[in-house]
Amino acid sequence: ATITNSGTANGFGITSSDQSVCQAWVNYNQSSSTAIADSYNVSGVADNGTGDCTISFTSAMGNGDYAVAGMTTQRGFCCIQTDPMATGSFRVTTRYDRGLSFEDFDQVCIIVFGD
């Protein structure tokens, strides 16, 4: 496919409300104290306990059918809680390698796509 300039402000006719554009992202540290390093459309990260945080949106999603992906450093992985995913927030748990217990990490990165 060829991408051409459509004459809009960003040159491609894509707006921030388009589903193909990341609607929110956050890079945060949860190991010493939960602190956001940088973010877009994230109002806060609430620490629910070791390896367990709730991410809140600045502007709510249009519905609970959005997609979330995440990563950690240090051989960890993220689990996105979907019971249910609310329009204003969602829960993330992190674990080390194949461990069953929750762990905190120096860096957790989350991206969100949807309405």
N, C-alpha and C positions, 0 to 999 in steps of 0.2 A: 504494500500500500504506500502511496505517496502522501506525505503531509505537505499541505500548502498553506500559505498565509491567507487567513480569511479577512484580514483588516481589523480584527478586534484588538483590544488593548494587549492581550497576551500573544497575539499573532496566530493562534490556532483555534479560536472559537470555543475554548474550554473555559468554563466558569468554575468558581470554587464550589458551587452546588452540584456540579456534574459528578455522577457516580464513579467516573474513571479517575477522579482527583482524590487524593488522601484527605479525609474529612477531619482527622485528628491524629496527632502523634505525640509521643512523650519519651524522653530519655531521663531516667531517674536513678538515684542511688538509694538503696534500701538497707545498706549494711550497718552504718552507724546511726544515722537518722534519715528518715525518708525525706529526700530533697530532690526537687526537679532541677535538672541541669539545663534543659531547654524543652520547649513544647509548642504545639499549635492546637488551639481549641480544647485545651485541658485546663480546668480550673484548679484541680488539686489531685493529690494522691494520698489517700487515707491509709495509714498503717493499721491493719487489723490483727497483727501478730507476726511472728516469724514467717517470712516467705508468703505473706498474704496481704494484698493491697486492693483497694477499690479506686478505680480511675473515674473521675467525674469530668463531664464535658462543660465547657463554657457555654456553648450553644448546643442544645439537645439534638440528638439525631431524630430524623423524621419518623422512624419506627424502630422496632427491636430486631430487624432483619439485616443488620450490618455485619460485616466481616472484620475480624480482628486477628492480627498475627503479632508474635513477639519473640524476643530473643534475650538471652543473658550472656554475660561473660563467664569465664571460668568453668566451662563444661556444664553449664546449667541449662534448664529449659523452662518454658512458661506453659502454664495451663490456663486457658480462658474459661471462666465459669459462665455457664449459659443457663442458669436456673433462676429466673429468666434474665436475658440481657435487657436492661431497662433503657429507655431513650436518653436518660441523663447520666448513666454510669454503668460500669461492669466490673467484675472482680477478676483479679489475676493472682494466681499462685505460682511460686517458683520452687524448683527442686534441683538438687545437684545430681548430675549424671543420671544414674538409674535408681537413685535413692527414693525411698517412699516418704521420707519426712521433708517438710518444707524447709527451705534455706533462704537467707538473705544474700543479695549480691551487690557488688559495687556499681554495676550498671545493668539496667533493664531497659529495653527499647520496645515500644509498642506502636503499631500503626493501625488505623481504622479506615475502612472504606464502606460506603453505603449512602443512604439518603440522609 
